[in-house]
Amino acid sequence: MSTISLKLITHLPIKLDANVLYVSEEFEIAGHLCPCGCESKIITPLGINEWSLSVIEEKPTLKPSIGNWQLPCQSHYWIRRGEILWSNKWSDEEIEAGRLAEEQQRKEYYDEMERTVTYQISRWERLKKWFSKILRDML
């Protein structure tokens, strides 16, 4: 079983060391070398609709799993409490279904965000009109 340590940074270095998860909280991004040994740089954005990072006793956990489907190695693994846990290889159909599910999740998130903002603006506009009417009536 391989392990990965955490290194908090501001900017990702050009050259990444093996078995190190570099995390920039400022830029909400994590990077590491693929643990299969192919030495590909794996960059994971951190955020509500991306990967989430938690750290317990300086050991990083990234969720969800990391599937390097675009790489020749097509490695698939989890980073849990500083350990690399290998997962099963996905078929082309599973990869496509996963991508579609992620896309749908993002769409739903941003659609809901837009509805919330529209509602808040609408409520604000109603409140402004009400105050304007009161002021006009007073003058």
C-alpha positions in Angstrom: 0.0 0.0 0.0 1.4 3.4 -0.9 1.0 6.6 1.1 0.8 10.2 0.2 1.7 13.2 2.4 0.2 16.6 2.5 2.1 19.8 1.6 0.3 23.1 1.8 1.5 25.6 -0.7 0.3 28.8 -2.5 1.3 27.9 -6.0 1.8 24.4 -7.4 5.5 23.8 -8.1 6.6 23.0 -11.7 8.1 19.7 -10.6 6.0 17.6 -8.3 7.5 15.0 -6.0 6.1 11.5 -5.9 3.8 10.6 -3.0 3.0 14.3 -2.1 -0.4 15.9 -2.4 0.2 19.6 -2.9 -2.7 21.8 -1.9 -3.3 25.5 -2.5 -6.2 26.6 -0.4 -6.0 30.1 -1.8 -6.5 28.8 -5.4 -8.6 25.8 -4.4 -6.6 23.3 -6.2 -4.7 20.1 -5.4 -2.0 18.4 -7.5 0.0 15.2 -7.3 1.8 12.7 -9.5 -0.3 9.7 -10.6 0.5 6.9 -8.1 0.7 4.3 -10.8 4.2 5.5 -11.6 3.4 7.0 -15.0 4.5 10.4 -13.6 1.5 12.2 -15.0 0.5 15.4 -13.1 -3.0 15.0 -11.7 -4.7 18.3 -10.9 -7.9 18.3 -9.0 -10.0 21.5 -8.4 -11.4 21.8 -4.9 -14.9 23.1 -4.4 -18.6 22.3 -3.9 -18.9 20.6 -7.3 -15.4 19.3 -7.5 -13.2 17.4 -5.0 -13.4 18.0 -1.3 -10.4 17.9 0.9 -10.3 16.9 4.5 -7.3 16.5 6.7 -7.1 14.5 9.9 -3.8 14.3 11.7 -2.0 15.9 8.7 -3.3 13.0 6.5 -5.3 14.1 3.4 -8.5 12.7 2.1 -9.9 13.6 -1.3 -13.4 12.8 -2.3 -14.6 11.5 -4.7 -12.3 9.0 -6.2 -9.8 10.0 -8.9 -10.3 8.4 -12.2 -7.6 9.3 -14.7 -9.7 8.2 -17.7 -7.9 10.6 -20.2 -4.5 9.0 -19.4 -3.1 5.8 -20.9 -2.9 4.3 -17.5 -6.6 5.0 -16.7 -5.8 4.5 -13.0 -8.6 4.8 -10.5 -8.0 5.3 -6.8 -9.0 7.0 -3.6 -6.8 9.1 -1.4 -8.0 8.3 2.2 -6.2 9.4 5.3 -2.9 9.6 3.5 -3.2 6.2 1.8 -3.7 5.4 -1.9 -6.5 2.9 -2.1 -6.8 1.3 -5.6 -10.2 1.0 -7.1 -11.6 -1.0 -10.0 -11.0 -0.1 -13.6 -14.1 1.4 -15.3 -15.5 0.4 -18.7 -16.0 3.1 -21.4 -19.7 3.0 -20.5 -19.1 3.6 -16.8 -16.7 6.5 -17.6 -19.3 8.1 -19.9 -22.1 7.6 -17.3 -19.8 9.1 -14.6 -19.1 12.2 -16.7 -22.8 12.7 -17.5 -23.7 12.3 -13.8 -21.1 14.9 -12.9 -22.3 17.3 -15.6 -25.9 16.9 -14.4 -24.9 17.5 -10.8 -23.1 20.7 -11.8 -26.1 21.9 -13.9 -28.5 21.3 -11.0 -26.3 23.1 -8.6 -25.9 26.2 -10.8 -29.5 26.2 -11.8 -30.5 26.2 -8.1 -28.0 29.0 -7.5 -29.4 31.0 -10.3 -33.0 30.5 -8.9 -31.9 31.6 -5.5 -30.1 34.7 -6.8 -33.1 35.6 -9.0 -35.5 35.2 -6.0 -33.2 37.3 -3.8 -33.1 40.1 -6.5 -36.8 39.9 -7.0 -37.4 40.2 -3.2 -34.9 43.1 -3.1 -36.7 44.8 -6.0 -40.1 44.4 -4.3 -38.7 45.9 -1.1 -37.2 48.9 -3.1 -40.5 49.5 -4.8 -42.3 49.4 -1.5 -39.9 52.0 0.1 -40.1 54.2 -3.0 -43.9 54.2 -2.8 -43.8 55.1 0.9 -41.4 58.0 0.2 -43.5 59.3 -2.8 -46.6 59.2 -0.6 -44.8 61.1 2.1 -43.6 63.8 -0.2 
